[in-house]
């Protein structure tokens, strides 16, 4: 981490909920139950009147899920947070809670492909317009905001890794009375806390770094009590993308090692990016950490970046000869992964943001895991040697 300091107190994460509520258990238990019964009629009617808050049905409230939500809210500096069964459940529920037919969204280019597809399918049928802008061009963003209902951000952006001045963009949104929302999955709250920069709502695909072990699919949104209550009252209960107790328990486990993992991802990925820069067969490396300085508020870099091969490299042979880097989508876990750009560009389903806004056909996206820098670099070198002989 560039500043050398944690953006939050790790001890507060490790000791969270060590308050006797769970019989002094070091790890909160899994409340693997669909419902909770009442002691008597009076208690039941008190809860239904809203005079008392307690679990009644796990789709609405579950102690294990609530423990994860409170921990993530603390990490992001939020008043509250709400967990979901996937990152897309968090994105769709959050977006749909703040727009109506006829509204307009301003979104940065190169957003997560399925967020782009959501905007181009369901929202399009709802007559909600989406204006795409270059997030690095603050003048273009300011020009697009008047009359918009929502500003949807992602920084750094998917695949091309463009880092934006999130605080400046959030300030523009506030100036125009526009709700701002950001996908913070790439940086995690360890490296970027958008709420402290003025963003209204922060979303994570918790399947990525928050979980960190590639064994859970989940999402979460964090923000003010008022905004989280709006999502919880509208889209959350009716779309049904509820986070399960067991998945929440896995995420609690992941949060306790988040700083250690993020430092390891950062160090290894940055070193590999620097070495790739020096190879003659590599044209460009897209890694925010290679810039002279990071945008304000981005205090470090994660393990995901991309690079572009020069002409003449057999990318298929390179990918097939890798041993530690596996061909696979997603990222954020302990394992290292690779996705060739030419594969993404051949996808025939609903168009994605990479196809629409353009990525290079010779580009490769890497997620650098925790196998160790030297072992991963040897894997790349051996695959390159094999590819040059094919």
C-alpha positions in Angstrom: 0.0 0.0 0.0 1.5 3.3 -1.1 0.8 5.2 2.2 2.1 2.4 4.4 -1.0 2.6 6.6 -4.2 0.7 6.7 -7.3 2.8 5.8 -9.1 1.1 8.7 -8.2 -0.7 11.9 -7.5 -4.3 11.3 -8.0 -5.2 14.9 -11.6 -3.9 14.7 -12.3 -6.4 12.0 -10.8 -9.4 13.8 -12.6 -8.6 17.0 -15.9 -7.6 15.5 -18.8 -9.1 17.2 -16.6 -10.5 20.1 -19.2 -9.0 22.4 -20.7 -12.0 24.0 -23.8 -12.1 21.7 -22.6 -15.4 20.2 -21.4 -17.2 23.4 -18.0 -15.6 23.1 -17.3 -17.6 19.9 -14.2 -16.5 18.0 -16.2 -16.8 14.8 -19.9 -15.9 14.5 -22.0 -19.0 14.1 -24.0 -19.8 10.9 -27.7 -19.3 11.5 -28.7 -21.7 8.8 -32.4 -21.3 9.2 -35.1 -20.0 7.0 -37.3 -18.6 9.7 -37.4 -17.5 13.4 -40.5 -18.1 15.6 -42.0 -15.8 18.2 -42.4 -16.4 21.9 -46.1 -15.2 21.9 -48.7 -13.2 20.0 -47.7 -9.9 21.5 -44.1 -10.2 20.4 -45.2 -11.1 16.9 -47.6 -8.2 16.5 -44.9 -5.8 17.9 -42.5 -6.9 15.2 -45.1 -6.6 12.4 -46.0 -3.1 13.6 -42.4 -2.2 13.2 -42.0 -1.4 16.9 -39.3 -4.1 17.3 -36.6 -5.3 14.9 -35.6 -8.9 15.1 -35.2 -11.8 12.6 -38.4 -13.3 11.3 -37.4 -14.7 7.9 -33.9 -15.1 6.5 -34.8 -13.3 3.3 -35.4 -10.2 5.4 -32.9 -10.5 8.2 -30.4 -13.1 9.4 -27.8 -12.7 12.2 -24.9 -14.2 10.2 -25.7 -12.0 7.2 -26.2 -9.0 9.4 -22.7 -9.6 11.0 -21.1 -9.4 7.5 -23.1 -6.3 6.5 -22.0 -4.5 9.7 -18.4 -5.4 9.2 -18.4 -4.2 5.6 -20.1 -1.0 6.5 -17.4 -0.3 9.0 -14.7 -1.0 6.5 -16.2 1.4 3.9 -17.0 4.1 6.5 -20.8 3.6 5.8 -23.8 4.0 8.1 -25.2 0.7 6.8 -24.8 -2.0 4.2 -27.0 -4.7 2.5 -25.8 -8.1 1.3 -27.0 -9.9 -1.8 -26.6 -13.3 -3.5 -24.3 -11.9 -6.2 -22.6 -8.7 -7.3 -25.2 -8.3 -10.1 -28.0 -8.6 -7.6 -26.4 -5.8 -5.6 -26.0 -3.7 -8.8 -29.5 -4.3 -10.3 -31.3 -3.8 -6.9 -29.3 -0.6 -6.2 -29.8 0.9 -9.6 -33.5 0.0 -9.9 -34.2 1.6 -6.5 -33.1 5.1 -7.8 -34.4 5.2 -11.3 -37.9 5.2 -13.0 -39.1 4.9 -16.6 -38.0 7.9 -18.5 -34.9 8.7 -16.3 -31.4 8.9 -17.6 -28.2 7.4 -16.2 -24.7 8.6 -16.9 -22.1 5.8 -16.8 -18.4 5.6 -17.4 -17.3 3.5 -20.4 -15.8 0.1 -19.8 -18.0 -0.8 -16.9 -18.4 -4.4 -15.8 -19.9 -6.3 -18.8 -23.0 -7.5 -17.1 -23.7 -4.1 -15.7 -23.5 -2.8 -19.3 -25.9 -5.6 -20.4 -28.3 -4.7 -17.6 -28.4 -1.1 -18.9 -28.9 -2.3 -22.5 -31.6 -4.8 -21.8 -33.9 -4.5 -18.8 -33.3 -0.7 -18.3 -33.7 -0.1 -22.0 -37.1 -1.9 -21.9 -38.0 0.4 -19.0 -37.2 3.4 -21.3 -34.3 4.4 -19.1 -31.5 6.0 -21.2 -27.8 5.5 -20.4 -25.2 8.1 -21.5 -21.7 6.7 -21.6 -18.7 9.1 -20.9 -15.0 8.9 -20.5 -14.5 9.1 -16.7 -11.1 10.7 -17.2 -12.8 13.6 -19.0 -14.4 15.6 -16.2 -15.7 18.2 -18.6 -17.6 15.5 -20.6 -19.0 14.1 -17.4 -20.2 17.6 -16.2 -21.8 18.2 -19.6 -23.7 14.9 -19.4 -25.0 15.2 -15.9 -27.8 17.9 -16.1 -31.1 16.1 -16.0 -29.6 12.7 -15.1 -30.8 10.7 -12.1 -27.8 8.5 -11.5 -24.0 8.6 -12.1 -22.6 5.1 -12.3 -18.9 4.8 -11.7 -16.2 2.1 -11.8 -12.5 3.0 -11.1 -10.3 1.5 -12.3 -12.5 0.4 -15.1 -12.9 -3.2 -16.4 -10.2 -4.6 -18.6 -8.5 -1.3 -19.6 -7.9 -0.3 -16.0 -8.5 3.5 -16.4 -8.4 5.1 -13.0 -10.5 8.2 -12.4 -10.6 11.1 -9.9 -13.6 9.6 -8.0 -13.8 12.5 -5.6 -14.0 15.1 -8.4 -16.7 13.0 -10.2 -18.7 12.6 -7.0 -18.5 16.4 -6.5 -19.9 17.0 -10.0 -22.8 14.6 -9.3 -23.6 16.4 -6.0 -23.5 19.8 -7.8 -26.2 18.6 -10.2 -28.3 16.7 -7.6 -27.4 13.3 -9.1 -27.0 10.2 -7.0 -23.5 8.7 -7.4 -22.8 4.9 -7.3 -19.5 3.1 -7.8 -18.4 -0.5 -8.2 -15.4 -0.7 -5.9 -14.6 -4.4 -6.4 -11.2 -3.9 -8.0 -9.7 -1.8 -5.2 -11.7 -3.2 -2.2 -12.1 -0.9 0.8 -8.5 -1.6 1.7 -7.2 0.5 -1.2 -10.2 2.9 -1.9 -13.1 4.1 0.3 -15.3 6.0 -2.1 -17.8 7.2 0.5 -15.0 9.3 2.1 -14.6 10.9 -1.4 -18.2 11.9 -1.6 -19.8 9.0 -3.5 -23.3 8.1 -2.3 -23.3 4.3 -2.7 -20.5 1.7 -2.9 -21.1 -1.7 -4.5 -18.9 -4.8 -4.3 -18.9 -8.1 -6.1 -18.1 -9.8 -2.8 -17.1 -12.9 -4.8 -13.9 -11.1 -5.5 -11.5 -9.7 -2.9 -13.9 -9.5 0.0 -14.3 -13.3 -0.1 -10.9 -14.0 -1.6 -11.1 -17.7 -1.8 -13.2 -18.3 -5.0 -15.8 -20.3 -3.0 -18.6 -17.8 -2.7 -20.8 -15.7 -5.1 -22.2 -12.6 -3.3 -22.6 -8.8 -3.5 -23.1 -5.9 -1.1 -23.9 -2.2 -1.2 -23.0 0.3 1.4 -24.0 3.9 2.1 -26.2 6.1 4.3 -29.0 4.6 6.4 -31.5 6.4 4.3 -30.3 5.1 0.9 -29.8 1.6 2.2 -33.3 1.7 3.7 -34.7 2.7 0.3 -33.0 -0.3 -1.5 -34.2 -2.6 1.3 -37.8 -1.4 1.1 -38.1 -1.5 -2.7 -35.9 -3.7 -4.9 -34.3 -5.9 -2.2 -37.3 -7.9 -1.0 -39.1 -8.3 -4.3 -36.1 -9.2 -6.6 -35.2 -11.8 -4.0 -31.4 -11.8 -4.4 -30.8 -12.6 -0.7 -27.4 -13.5 0.6 -27.3 -16.9 2.3 -26.1 -17.4 5.9 -23.3 -19.8 4.9 -22.0 -17.4 2.2 -22.1 -14.6 4.7 -20.0 -16.7 7.1 -17.5 -17.4 4.3 -17.3 -13.6 3.6 -16.7 -12.9 7.3 -13.7 -15.3 7.1 -12.4 -13.4 4.0 -12.7 -10.0 5.5 -10.4 -11.0 8.4 -7.5 -11.6 6.0 -8.3 -8.8 3.5 -5.3 -6.5 4.3 -2.8 -9.3 4.2 -4.1 -10.6 0.9 -4.4 -7.2 -0.8 -0.8 -6.3 0.1 0.3 -9.6 -1.5 -1.8 -9.2 -4.6 -0.5 -5.6 -5.0 3.2 -6.4 -4.6 3.2 -9.4 -6.9 1.1 -7.9 -9.7 3.0 -4.7 -9.7 6.3 -6.5 -10.0 5.0 -8.7 -12.8 3.6 -5.6 -14.6 7.0 -3.9 -14.5 8.7 -7.0 -15.9 6.2 -7.3 -18.7 6.8 -3.6 -19.6 10.4 -4.5 -20.4 9.6 -7.4 -22.7 10.0 -6.7 -26.5 6.9 -8.8 -27.2 4.7 -6.6 -25.0 3.4 -3.4 -26.5 1.5 -1.8 -23.5 0.8 -2.7 -19.9 -2.5 -1.4 -18.5 -1.8 -1.1 -14.7 -2.7 2.0 -12.7 0.3 1.5 -10.5 2.6 2.2 -13.4 1.5 5.8 -13.6 3.5 8.5 -12.0 0.9 8.8 -9.3 -2.5 7.3 -8.4 -5.7 9.5 -8.4 -6.5 11.0 -5.0 -8.3 8.4 -2.8 -6.8 5.4 -4.5 -4.2 4.2 -2.0 -2.9 1.1 -3.7 -3.5 -1.4 -6.5 -4.8 -4.9 -6.6 -3.9 -8.0 -8.6 -5.9 -7.4 -11.8 -4.5 -5.7 -14.9 -4.1 -6.3 -18.6 -1.4 -6.0 -21.3 -1.2 -6.0 -25.1 1.1 -8.3 -27.1 2.8 -7.0 -30.2 2.2 -8.7 -33.5 3.7 -12.2 -33.9 2.9 -13.7 -30.6 0.8 -16.8 -30.7 -1.6 -16.0 -27.8 -3.3 -19.3 -28.0 0.0 -21.2 -27.5 0.9 -18.8 -24.7 -2.3 -19.4 -22.9 -2.3 -23.1 -23.3 1.3 -23.5 -22.0 0.6 -21.6 -18.8 0.5 -23.9 -15.8 -0.1 -21.6 -12.7 -2.2 -19.1 -14.6 -5.5 -20.9 -15.4 -7.9 -19.9 -18.2 -10.9 -18.6 -16.3 -13.2 -15.7 -15.7 -13.7 -13.8 -12.5 -10.8 -12.8 -10.2 -10.0 -11.8 -6.7 -9.3 -15.3 -5.3 -6.0 -16.9 -4.3 -5.5 -18.4 -7.8 -3.9 -16.7 -10.8 -6.1 -16.4 -13.9 -5.9 -15.3 -17.6 -8.5 -14.2 -20.1 -7.3 -13.4 -23.7 -9.0 -10.4 -25.3 -9.7 -12.2 -28.5 -12.0 -14.6 -26.6 -14.0 -11.8 -25.1 -14.4 -10.1 -28.5 -15.8 -13.3 -30.0 -18.6 -13.6 -27.5 -21.9 -13.9 -29.4 -24.3 -13.3 -26.5 -25.6 -9.8 -25.7 -22.9 -7.3 -26.6 -20.6 -6.4 -23.7 -18.7 -3.2 -22.8 -15.4 -4.6 -24.1 -16.9 -5.1 -27.6 -18.8 -1.8 -27.6 -16.0 0.5 -26.4 -13.1 -1.6 -27.8 -10.3 -3.6 -26.3 -7.3 -4.7 -28.3 -7.6 -8.2 -29.8 -4.0 -8.9 -28.7 -4.7 -7.9 -25.1 -4.6 -10.3 -22.2 -6.1 -9.8 -18.7 -4.2 -11.3 -15.8 -5.3 -11.8 -12.2 -2.2 -12.3 -10.1 -2.9 -14.6 -7.2 -1.0 -15.6 -4.2 1.3 -18.4 -5.7 4.4 -16.2 -5.4 5.9 -13.6 -7.8 8.9 -15.7 -9.0 6.9 -18.8 -9.6 4.3 -16.9 -11.6 7.0 -15.1 -13.6 8.7 -18.4 -14.5 5.3 -19.6 -15.7 5.0 -16.6 -18.0 8.5 -16.9 -19.3 8.1 -20.6 -20.0 4.8 -20.0 -21.8 6.3 -17.2 -23.9 9.2 -19.5 -24.8 6.8 -22.2 -25.9 4.7 -19.7 -27.8 7.7 -18.4 -29.8 8.6 -22.0 -30.9 5.1 -22.9 -32.0 
